[in-house]
Amino acid sequence: MVAGRTPVRVEPSTAGPRMASARCSAVQCGRHRRLLAALIALLALACAAPALAQPASAQDRIEARKLGKEGLDLFEARKYEDALDRFERANELLPAPTLGLRTARCLAELGRLVEASERYLEVSRFELTRKSPQVHFAARREARAERDELLPRIPTLEVDVPGADADSLLVRIGDERLPAAMLGQPQPVDPGKHAIVVQLGTSQVTTSAQLDEGDNTRVLVQLPGSSAFREVRTSDEMTPHRKWGIVALGVGGGAGAISAVNG
């Protein structure tokens, strides 16, 4: 002990943060931390405008923060469709990677995995400057990481018509026409049931395929008299999560039922 100094006894405090943490459950604390981080990101919108190509007005920034706050509350309540609407509107007023990240999360929760993947990609490529808020750089990093986790969940659907001239076919998956160059190529789709229509002249076959997350499904449409599909279906291509379906295209057209099996 140093001469002339009186030791000071420090009593442990029983108040303050320790008591608060004791009363706060892990779930509540986690939720509060997430909300705090989200609110910080929203506040960063106030200083984001100078980094944007088209500076937003003060009124736009106020409205964007209001919509963003509503979106956060709706997301916490698992009202993802409504939350998506708020985040989209806020992002239109004041584009920011934090808002784009939250729209991507809403899309993923809604099962719109393909759109979510594209939105994550947009956020990861969002142009920033050295003066941009740190939460915006963090949002880009999170978007890249979450997209990497999402990609294996996106199923693929491949429609092939062996032996046919791709340019003479009209193939649709849902409401989207499949370009001739993409025939026989895996297409990313959302989980769920997808209608498939193949037309050749006046002949048409309509079927559907049910895909779960991570599925890789191939639908082979056999033209009359063609055995080409037997050359395509090989044991080397039978991988886990791969489903096969063979549909015969009749001369007069009609509907076919897909026969899918797990490889």
N, C-alpha and C positions, 0 to 999 in steps of 0.2 A: 504494500500500500504506500502511496506517495504521501509524505508528511504534509500536514496542513490541509489535507482534503478529507472531507467527510463522505463516506460511501453513501450512495443514494440507492435505495431499494425500490425497484420498479415492480409494482403489482400488476399481474395480468388483468387485462380488461375483460369484463364479462358482457360488455355492451357492444353495439355497433355491428360491423359486418359479420362477426362470427354468429351472433344470435340470428341475424337475418338469414344467413345461409342455412342455419339449422332449421328454420321454419320453412325454407323454400325447398320444395322437392326437386329432384333432378330433372324431371320433365318440365316443370315450370321454369326452372333456371335456363334450361336449354332453349325453351320457347322465347324467353325474354332476351337471351343473347342473340337469337336469330332476328327478332324484331328490331333490336337495337342496331344490329349491323345493317339491316334493311333500311332503317330510318336514316342512318348515316349516309347510305348510298343515295337516298332520295335528296338529302340536303346537298349532296355534291352536285345535283342538277343545277343549283343556283349559280355555280361557277363554271359549269360545263359549256355554256353558250359561246364564249370566245373561241373555243377550240373547234367549233362546228363550222361547216362551210357556210351555212346560212344562220347568222345569229338570231336567237329567239328573243321575242319581246319579254318584258317583265311580266306581262299578263300571261303569256304562254308558259313561262316558268312556274308561275303560281298555280296555274291550272294543271300542269304536268305533275307537280308535287302532290296536288290534291287527288288526282286520278291514281297516282302511284300509291298513295296511302290507302285509298279504297281497295286497290288491287291487292295490297299486302293483307288487309283484313279478310278479304274474300278468299285468298289463297289459304290462309290459316284456317278458315272455316271449310276448306275443301270444296269451295264453289269455283271450280277451275274455269268453267266457261265464262262466268261473269268476271273473274279475275283477269282472264286473257283479254277480254274486251277493254278493261281499264288500262292494262299495261300497253296494249296496242295503241289506244288513243293517246296515252301519255307519250309513247315513243314517236308518234306522228308529230306531236307538238314540239318535242325536244328529244331527238334521237340520242340515245346514250347506251353504252354496253350493259349497264346495270338493268335497264328496262328490257333490252333485248334478251338478256339472260333469263329474266323472269317470264317473258313470253315463251321462251323455249321450254322452260320447266312446266308451264301450264299445258303446252302442246303434248309434252311427254306424258303428263298425268292423264290427259284425255285420250291417250292411245294413238295420237297422230304422230307416230314416231318419225316418219319420213320428213314431215314439216319441221319437227323439232330438231332433227339432225341438220337441216339446212339453216335453221335459225341460229343454232349453236355455231355453225361455220361462219355465218355473217358476223356474229359477235366476236369470234376469235380473230377476225380480220378487220375489226373496227379500227379506223385510223385515229391515233392519239398523238399528242405532242408532249414535250417535257413538262408543260404546265398543266397537263390533265390530272385530275384527282387520282390518288392512288387506288381508290375503290374501282375506278374504271380499268386500270391495269389488272387488278385482281379479278374483275369480272371476265376479262379476256382469258386469263389463265383457267378460271373455273369452267368457262365454256368449252375450252379445249379438252379438259379432263372429263367433263360430263359427256361430251360427244363421244370420246373414246369408249366410255362405259356403255353408251347407248347403242353404238353401231352393231355389236353382236346380237342385240335383241331384235333388230329389224329383219323380218322375214323377206325372202326373195321368191318371186314367181317367174317361172320360165315357160313360155308357150312355144312349142316347136311343131312344125308340119314337115316332116322329112320327105324329101323328094319333090316338094312343091316350089314353084317360082314365087319367091317372097313378094315380088312386085305385083303379082296377080291376086294376092290375098288381101283381105280387109280383116284385121284382127283388133279387137277391143278388149281391154281389161277395165271393167267398170265403164265409166264415161270417156276414158282416155283411149285414143287410137294408138296402137303400137306401131312405131315406124318400121318399115321393112328391114332396115339395117339392124333393128333390135330383136328381130325374130330369132328365137333360139338362144337369147341372152338373158341371164337372170336380171329381173327388175325388182328394185326395192319397193315393197308395199307395206301398208299397215296391217297389223294383225286383224283377222276377221274373215268374213266371207266375201269373195270377189267373183263377180259374174265375168264369164269369158265368152266372147262371140267370135267365131271364125267364119268368114264368107269366102266362097270361091264361085264366081259367076252368080248363078241363081241358087246355089246350094249354101246352106247355112247350118251351123251347129252351135248350140248354146249350152253351156255347162257352167259349173262354178267350182271354186276351190276354197276350202276352209284352212286358214293358216294361223298358227299360234306363233308366239314370239320365238325367234331363232330358227324357224322352219325354213327349209330350202325345198321348194316344191316345183316339180316339172310336169307339165301337161303335154303329152304327145297326141297330136291329132293325126290319125292315120287316113291317108287318102285311099280311095278304092283301088285295090290291086297293088298297093305299095307295101313292101315289107321293110322299108328303110328303117322303121323304128326299131327293128330287131338289131340293127347294126349300131344304133345309138345307145341302147340300153345295155350297158356292160356292167359286170360285177365291180370293176374298178371305180365306177361312179356312184356306187351305192354306199353313201356315207351316212353317219348318224344325223338325225333330223331331216333326212331327205325323203320326200314323198313322191310317189309316181302315180300318174293317172293316164290312161289311154282312152281316147274317145274316137270312135269311128265316124268319119264324115260321110253320111249317106248321100246318094245321088240326088234325092229329092229334098235334102235338108231335114231339119227337125232338131229336137233337143236330145242331148246325150247326158248321161249321168257319169260323173267322174268316179273312177275306181282308184283310190289312193291307198298306198301301203307305206309303212315306215321301213326305211332301210336299216 
